[in-house]
Amino acid sequence: MRPDSSAYRTSGSSSSSPADVSGTNPRGVARRRTHPTAPHPEAEEQPQELRAVIDLARTVISDDAVRPWMRSPNPDLGDRTPLDVVAAGEYQRVFDLLHALAEGVTS
């Protein structure tokens, strides 16, 4: 079964946005989207990576569990939170963990 299958979802709400998960102000996120100054390239990629991780997480775990999961230390990530791992530019590690969870592989 593919990780994007609706069988992995346990909740129908869509409340997990990057601002919700990261604990940032939604107005600040909107301001950065419309601000004319170009951000540093690494800073520009991070919201896209976070959005991709959140979207995948929402297919694997319930929407209500995404925010706490992203903010909780995870032994499979060296006891770092998924949010910290994404912020460090290592989003592929979180992707790999989510794909493993979707397949039922856990350590």
ABEGO torsion letter per residue (X at the ends): XBAABAAABABABBABBAAAAAGBBAAAAAAAAABABBBBAAAAAAAAAAAAAAAAAAAABBAAAAAAAAABBBAAAGGBBAAAAAAAGAAAAAAAAAAAAAAGBBX
